[in-house]
Amino acid sequence: MRKIKLCTLCYIERDDKYLMLHRVSKKNDINKDKWIGVGGHFEELESPEDCLIREVREETGYELCDFDFRGIVTFVYGKTGEEVIEYMHLFVGINVVGEPIECNEGVLKWIDKKEVLNLNLWEGDKIFLKLLEERKDFFSLKLVYNEDEMLTEAYLDGKSMDI
């Protein structure tokens, strides 16, 4: 039986850096030891923006004042016939205020944008991080991972990509 999930992910920008989360704290974390942006799953009746603002506050302590909705990333992963389909709403945070807090999911760190692709990232994350830098328009990206967590297919705006 397939599962459908809705989530947000945000890369907060400041001084040509992204605020990155090194996922090292939770057990049984699909993102264990990976570096990702901040975000999470929708709660009941939330819009993408509601979820984004709440997740940024919960994970960082910051209040998100300004952001751009940059794309939808469709993840397909798991065993054939039991796939999980996750629709991730991708944002860039432009302005945050407040004081940072410790995150219970890992360690937050400001990373120079030029260094981000050198971190331990999912292969698909590298694709959409490049798109955030290369494009200013809204995009749709589909990423298909096999049960061994290997990226097997990618589609940008409905067209197959070489990976």
C-alpha positions in Angstrom: 0.0 0.0 0.0 1.4 3.4 -1.0 1.8 6.2 1.5 1.5 9.9 0.5 3.2 12.5 2.7 3.4 16.3 2.5 6.3 18.3 3.8 8.3 21.5 3.5 12.0 22.2 3.2 13.7 25.6 3.6 17.2 26.8 2.9 17.6 30.0 4.9 20.0 32.4 3.3 22.3 34.9 5.1 25.6 36.4 3.9 25.9 34.0 1.0 25.4 31.0 3.3 22.7 28.5 3.9 21.6 27.4 7.4 22.1 23.6 7.2 20.9 20.9 9.6 23.3 18.0 10.2 20.9 15.1 11.1 22.8 13.3 13.9 20.4 13.2 16.9 17.4 11.0 16.1 17.4 7.3 16.0 15.8 5.6 13.0 16.2 8.8 11.0 16.0 8.3 7.2 18.3 11.4 7.0 20.8 10.1 9.6 24.2 11.8 9.1 23.0 13.8 6.1 23.0 17.6 5.8 19.6 19.1 4.9 17.7 22.3 5.2 15.0 22.8 7.9 11.4 21.7 7.6 9.1 18.9 8.2 5.7 17.3 7.7 2.4 19.1 7.6 0.1 19.0 10.5 -3.7 18.9 10.1 -5.2 21.8 8.2 -1.8 23.5 7.5 -0.9 25.2 4.3 2.6 24.8 3.0 3.4 28.3 4.4 1.9 27.4 7.8 4.0 24.3 8.0 7.1 26.1 6.8 6.8 28.9 9.4 6.1 26.5 12.3 8.9 24.1 11.3 11.5 26.9 11.0 10.5 28.2 14.5 10.5 24.7 16.1 13.8 23.6 14.6 15.8 26.9 14.7 14.1 29.3 17.1 14.0 31.9 14.2 10.9 33.6 13.0 10.8 33.5 9.2 9.9 36.9 7.9 10.3 36.6 4.1 10.6 33.6 1.9 10.2 32.4 -1.7 8.3 29.3 -2.7 10.7 27.9 -5.3 9.5 24.4 -6.2 7.7 21.2 -5.7 9.9 18.1 -5.3 8.2 14.7 -5.7 10.1 11.9 -4.0 9.2 8.3 -4.8 11.0 5.7 -2.6 10.8 2.3 -1.1 10.0 -1.2 -2.4 8.0 -1.6 -5.6 4.3 -1.7 -4.8 4.9 -0.2 -1.3 6.4 3.1 -2.4 6.2 6.2 -0.4 5.3 9.3 -2.4 6.3 12.6 -0.7 5.5 16.0 -2.0 8.0 18.5 -0.7 7.4 22.2 -0.9 10.8 23.8 -1.4 11.4 27.3 0.0 14.3 29.7 0.3 14.1 31.8 3.5 15.4 35.4 2.9 14.9 37.0 6.3 14.8 35.6 9.8 14.8 37.3 13.2 15.3 36.0 16.7 17.8 34.0 18.5 18.8 30.4 17.4 17.9 27.5 19.7 19.4 24.0 19.9 17.7 21.6 17.5 16.6 18.2 18.8 17.1 16.7 15.3 20.8 17.6 14.8 23.3 20.4 14.7 22.5 23.7 12.8 25.4 25.4 11.1 25.7 28.3 8.6 27.6 26.9 5.6 29.0 28.9 2.7 26.9 28.2 -0.4 30.1 27.2 -2.3 30.8 24.5 0.2 27.3 23.0 0.6 27.6 20.5 -2.3 30.7 19.1 -0.6 28.6 18.0 2.4 27.1 14.5 2.9 23.9 15.2 0.9 21.3 13.0 -0.8 22.0 12.9 -4.5 18.6 14.5 -5.3 19.3 17.3 -2.9 22.4 18.2 -5.0 20.1 18.6 -8.0 17.6 21.0 -6.4 20.3 22.9 -4.6 21.9 23.6 -8.0 18.5 24.6 -9.4 18.0 27.1 -6.6 21.2 28.8 -7.6 20.8 28.5 -11.4 17.1 29.3 -11.8 14.9 31.9 -10.4 11.6 30.5 -11.7 9.4 27.9 -10.0 10.2 24.3 -10.9 8.9 20.8 -10.4 11.4 18.0 -9.8 10.6 14.3 -9.4 13.3 12.1 -7.8 13.0 8.3 -7.7 15.0 6.3 -5.2 15.2 2.5 -5.0 15.0 0.5 -1.8 18.8 0.8 -1.3 18.4 4.7 -1.2 20.1 5.1 -4.6 18.7 7.8 -6.9 17.6 6.0 -10.1 15.6 8.6 -12.0 15.1 12.3 -12.1 12.6 14.5 -14.0 12.8 18.3 -14.2 9.5 20.0 -15.2 8.3 16.6 -16.6 11.4 15.9 -18.7 13.9 13.1 -17.9 17.3 14.2 -16.6 20.7 12.5 -17.0 21.8 11.5 -13.5 
